Amino acid sequence: MQEAEIVIIGAAIVDILVRPASEDVFRTGSYPAEDIRMSTGADALNESTVLSRMGKRVLLETVIGSDPAGQYLLGHCKREGILLPDDCLRDDLTTGINIVLVQTDGKRSFLTNERGSLRRLCLNDIHMPFPKSAKIVCFASIFVFPRIRAEELRRIFACAKKQGKIVCADMTKCKNHETVDEMADAFSYIDYLLPNDEEAMLLTGKNSAVEAAEVLLRTGIRNVIVKCGAKGCLVMNHDETYMLPARPDVTCIDTTGAGDSFAAGFIFALSEGRPLRECAEYANECGAKAVSVTGASEWIPHI
């Protein structure tokens, strides 16, 4: 197998995007959407796709079903040069498919298959120790997987740090009333945490991104980078705190995958040895490009 520079852990699914979506369809029985398309999706695959198109060698640790949707994802990864473990294809899984309903302002609603592969990843599916060639290990979304909770995350992150890797992680909204105290041991291994403001405030119980980042830093995380949508991003560590504004000239078409593109841009710049401020600035730029088109990774062309 080609040596990986970056390991991304998380979900890979198929997205069916509808834009613009309207509740009128329930009244009329039919609605002429401007754009309906099938695309790849989920946090880890989105990040992997963007990073691969930027020229990075990425190993994606995920599970998918051996069904037509799974074959579609396999074909995508092969075309993009994304490395997959040999045993990621499972006969007992149904590949996750999300229906993404995009409103005229770019906001989204989702129809998901709870029995699909989206939330089925568990600790035994992740191949550890990680490849020696990889400099960065990123867990694409904390709180997505019911069977990967605080203790499992601690083991993943501890393994990566023992190997000398840079540990990055993203989040979704906590789903089981998790607290910062419960997550502290796992978080203490993280070098860069990349939540959005709503996720950070929900987990910490605080009313601002700054207050939430302060609480998260106390767990031992080295750097907290909070995605604040159209406002840009907040960067905080024990030495400095600053806000980087978003690009002002962006028309928001679809926010699908914007946070994943932000994370991928940050990780790319980090892998290139750029300073923290430049990593965050480049992440902002990638997120802005992502919202200007329909789909999670369509903003960056296949090499």
C-alpha positions in Angstrom: 0.0 0.0 0.0 1.2 3.5 -0.8 2.4 5.3 2.3 -0.1 7.6 3.9 0.8 11.1 5.1 -2.5 11.7 6.9 -5.0 9.3 8.5 -8.6 10.4 8.6 -11.1 8.4 10.8 -14.8 8.6 10.4 -17.8 8.1 8.2 -18.2 7.7 4.4 -21.7 7.8 2.9 -23.7 8.9 -0.2 -25.4 12.3 -0.3 -28.5 13.0 -2.4 -28.6 16.8 -2.5 -31.8 18.7 -3.4 -31.7 22.5 -3.9 -33.7 24.4 -3.2 -36.0 22.2 -1.1 -39.4 23.5 -0.1 -42.2 22.2 2.1 -44.5 23.0 -0.8 -43.8 19.5 -2.1 -46.0 18.0 0.6 -48.9 20.2 -0.6 -48.5 19.9 -4.3 -47.1 16.4 -4.5 -44.3 17.5 -6.9 -41.8 20.4 -6.7 -39.3 21.5 -9.5 -36.0 21.7 -7.6 -33.3 23.5 -9.4 -30.6 20.9 -8.7 -30.7 17.3 -7.6 -27.5 15.4 -7.6 -25.7 12.4 -6.0 -22.4 12.9 -4.3 -20.1 11.4 -1.8 -20.5 12.7 1.8 -19.9 12.4 5.5 -17.1 14.2 7.5 -14.2 11.8 7.0 -14.8 11.2 3.3 -15.3 14.9 2.6 -12.0 15.7 4.4 -10.2 12.9 2.7 -11.5 13.9 -0.8 -10.4 17.6 -0.3 -7.0 16.6 1.1 -6.4 14.1 -1.7 -7.2 16.7 -4.3 -4.7 19.0 -2.7 -2.1 16.3 -3.3 -1.9 14.6 0.0 -1.8 10.8 0.5 -4.7 10.0 2.8 -5.7 6.8 4.5 -9.4 6.7 5.3 -10.4 4.5 8.3 -14.1 3.8 7.8 -16.7 1.0 7.1 -19.1 0.8 4.2 -21.5 -1.8 3.0 -20.8 -4.2 0.0 -23.9 -2.9 -1.8 -24.3 -0.6 -4.9 -23.9 2.5 -2.7 -20.7 1.1 -1.2 -19.4 0.2 -4.6 -20.0 3.9 -5.6 -17.9 5.0 -2.7 -15.1 2.5 -3.5 -15.0 3.8 -7.0 -14.8 7.4 -5.8 -11.9 6.6 -3.4 -10.0 4.7 -6.2 -10.4 7.7 -8.6 -9.3 10.1 -5.9 -6.4 8.1 -4.7 -7.8 7.7 -1.2 -6.3 4.6 0.6 -8.8 2.2 2.3 -8.1 -0.7 4.6 -8.7 -4.0 2.9 -11.5 -5.0 5.3 -13.5 -1.8 5.2 -16.2 -3.4 3.0 -18.8 -5.3 5.0 -21.4 -7.7 3.8 -23.5 -7.1 7.0 -23.8 -3.3 6.5 -26.1 -1.1 4.4 -24.1 1.9 3.2 -25.5 5.1 4.6 -27.4 7.4 2.3 -28.4 10.9 3.3 -31.0 13.1 1.6 -29.8 16.6 2.0 -32.5 19.3 1.7 -30.9 22.6 1.0 -32.9 25.8 1.5 -32.5 29.0 -0.5 -30.2 30.5 2.1 -27.9 27.5 2.0 -29.1 26.0 5.3 -29.7 22.2 5.3 -31.9 19.5 6.8 -31.2 15.8 6.6 -33.0 12.6 6.1 -30.8 9.8 7.4 -30.9 6.0 7.6 -30.3 5.1 11.3 -29.5 1.5 10.4 -27.0 2.5 7.7 -23.2 2.6 8.0 -23.0 6.3 9.0 -22.9 5.5 12.7 -21.6 2.0 12.7 -17.8 2.5 13.1 -16.3 1.0 16.3 -12.9 0.8 17.9 -12.1 -2.6 16.4 -12.6 -1.2 12.9 -9.7 1.2 13.4 -6.3 -0.2 12.5 -3.7 0.6 15.2 -0.9 1.4 15.5 -1.1 3.9 12.7 1.2 3.9 9.7 4.7 5.1 10.6 4.6 7.4 7.5 1.6 9.4 8.7 2.3 12.6 10.5 -1.3 13.6 11.3 -4.2 11.5 12.7 -7.6 13.2 12.6 -10.8 11.9 14.1 -13.3 13.6 11.8 -16.3 13.9 14.2 -16.5 13.2 17.9 -20.1 12.2 18.9 -21.0 10.6 15.6 -20.5 7.0 16.6 -22.4 5.5 19.5 -19.7 2.8 20.0 -16.8 5.3 20.1 -17.2 7.3 23.2 -14.8 8.9 25.7 -12.8 5.8 26.6 -12.5 4.6 23.0 -11.4 8.1 21.9 -8.8 8.2 24.6 -7.3 4.9 23.4 -7.3 6.1 19.8 -5.7 9.5 20.6 -3.2 8.0 23.1 -2.0 5.5 20.5 -1.5 8.3 18.0 0.4 10.5 20.5 2.6 7.5 21.6 3.6 7.2 18.0 4.5 10.9 17.8 1.6 11.9 15.6 -0.2 15.3 15.5 -3.8 14.7 16.7 -6.7 16.7 15.2 -10.4 16.2 15.8 -13.7 17.7 14.8 -17.1 17.5 16.5 -20.8 17.3 15.9 -23.4 18.2 18.5 -23.1 15.9 21.6 -26.0 13.5 21.5 -26.1 11.8 24.9 -25.7 14.8 27.3 -21.9 14.3 27.3 -20.0 16.8 29.5 -16.6 18.3 29.2 -15.5 16.5 32.4 -16.4 13.1 30.8 -14.4 14.0 27.7 -11.4 15.5 29.4 -9.1 12.5 29.5 -9.6 11.9 25.7 -9.4 15.6 24.9 -6.1 16.0 26.7 -4.3 14.2 23.8 -5.7 16.5 21.2 -3.4 19.1 19.5 -6.0 20.8 17.4 -9.8 20.7 18.1 -12.0 22.1 15.3 -15.7 22.4 16.6 -18.2 25.0 15.3 -19.5 27.6 17.8 -22.8 25.9 18.3 -21.2 22.5 19.1 -18.6 24.0 21.4 -21.2 26.0 23.4 -23.6 23.0 23.6 -20.9 20.7 25.1 -19.5 23.3 27.5 -22.8 25.0 28.5 -21.4 28.4 27.7 -23.0 31.2 25.8 -20.1 32.4 23.6 -17.4 30.8 21.5 -14.7 32.5 23.6 -16.1 31.1 26.9 -16.5 27.6 25.3 -13.0 27.6 24.0 -11.6 28.6 27.4 -13.4 25.6 29.0 -12.1 23.2 26.3 -8.6 24.4 26.7 -8.7 23.5 30.4 -9.0 19.8 29.4 -5.5 19.9 28.1 -6.2 20.5 24.4 -3.3 22.5 22.9 -5.3 24.6 20.4 -9.0 25.2 19.9 -10.1 26.6 16.5 -13.8 27.4 16.6 -15.7 27.7 13.2 -18.0 30.6 13.5 -19.7 30.5 10.0 -19.9 33.9 8.3 -18.0 35.5 11.1 -14.9 33.5 10.4 -13.1 31.5 13.1 -11.8 31.9 16.6 -8.3 30.7 17.4 -7.3 30.1 21.1 -4.4 28.5 22.9 -2.7 29.2 26.2 -0.6 32.0 24.6 -2.9 33.9 22.3 -6.6 34.4 21.3 -7.7 36.0 18.1 -10.6 36.1 15.6 -10.0 35.7 11.9 -12.8 37.1 9.8 -14.4 35.2 6.9 -14.1 36.3 3.3 -16.6 39.1 2.8 -17.4 38.5 -0.9 -18.9 35.0 -0.6 -22.4 34.1 -1.8 -23.7 31.1 0.2 -25.3 28.5 -2.0 -24.9 25.3 0.2 -23.3 24.8 3.5 -22.9 21.1 3.0 -19.4 20.0 3.9 -18.2 23.6 4.6 -16.9 22.6 8.1 -15.2 19.5 6.5 -13.5 21.7 3.9 -12.4 24.1 6.7 -10.9 21.2 8.6 -9.2 19.7 5.5 -7.7 23.1 4.6 -6.4 23.5 8.2 -4.9 20.0 8.2 -3.3 20.5 4.7 -1.6 23.8 5.9 -0.6 22.1 9.1 1.0 19.2 7.2 3.0 21.8 5.2 4.4 23.2 8.4 2.6 26.5 8.2 2.2 28.7 11.3 -1.1 28.4 13.2 -2.5 31.7 11.9 -1.8 30.7 8.3 -3.5 27.3 8.9 -6.6 29.0 10.2 -6.6 31.6 7.4 -6.3 28.9 4.8 -9.1 26.9 6.5 -11.3 30.0 6.3 -10.6 30.3 2.6 -11.5 26.6 1.9 -14.7 26.9 3.9 -15.7 30.0 1.9 -15.1 28.2 -1.4 -17.1 25.2 -0.2 -20.3 27.2 0.5 -20.2 28.9 -2.9 -21.2 25.6 -4.7 -23.6 22.7 -4.2 -22.0 19.7 -2.6 -19.3 19.0 -0.1 -16.2 18.8 -2.2 -17.3 20.1 -5.7 -15.4 23.4 -5.1 -12.1 21.8 -5.6 -11.5 20.0 -8.9 -10.1 16.4 -9.2 -6.5 16.5 -10.1 
